[in-house]
């Protein structure tokens, strides 16, 4: 039986005056390597995290969607028949957007109560939005007996991504929703974002995953994310002109071809392309390093990824750079890099068992004592994707 906290069951009954019918555990994700490649149809290698959200659901017969976020201490109630206005940055837009997309797709979603709570930091680059979308979708489908096809997880990932695009205003790739749904314990997901297919990569039992959350988010993050996508599209257009053939995305370029055309691309477009093309190669190489248990090689690739994100893609920041620099000096740390969209958020490190302890001590000593906001240290592992339980 699911190990949901008893307090949440009691809270649901108190808030909504009914016993819950469905419980969903939806994980976050941390991307080990392969950043800003997903929307370029490239390769990524995330894991579903041990941290995530509980979404507890029960049906109601009045056509309303009532949602309570315990972590934010906020609630709302909406008529499902009414249009959902897009609203960037509003947590309820993710929930309402998922309901709207499901209903538009022909799923019979009716009145439902939802209670949401978890241990996944919000706004840290650990895909709290995707975890919320996936948890909401699976809870709504199951509570409304529309979940006979919940097993079609790839389709559900696309629907959740559609909700984020259309209702939350975030032009994300498929990685986040996919990882939250397709994760597997002790495995990384080597995802091909063009074919939307994956291989599961074993994580050696004596490796540890350490997330270092800067707890900062610089104000230019959202606008710069969209700008990077435009830079990449411009690079594709310019490279296609030089080569005299159609290119669908930067995935269509390998390192040798990019080197041949780089001198004829605009400087910024060239740097963005260089990051994406070399990052794709790093992800494939990292998958092989993980399979072989070669922590040294995996770590080298992670450090190279960070340098590329810092210098060519220009999405790092001084806080992330400092954490990666500290990690590089700690015995037992194989590698570290920024993870997520950038401009704050988290770094991720792969370590030995003892290295994880030493890294924590080093961050406390060398980072937390000099930064206005201390880094939050999160130990995690690769977990299964979202799970559903019917109760009662």
Beta strands, then each sheet from edge to edge (+ up, - down):
strand 1: 22-33
strand 2: 43-59
strand 3: 64-69
strand 4: 74-79
strand 5: 112-118
strand 6: 187-192
strand 7: 197-202
strand 8: 208-217
strand 9: 333-339
strand 10: 344-351
strand 11: 376-380
strand 12: 387-390
sheet 1: 4+ 3- 5- 2+ 1- 12+
sheet 2: 4+ 3- 5- 2+ 6- 7+
sheet 3: 9+ 10- 8+ 11-
end
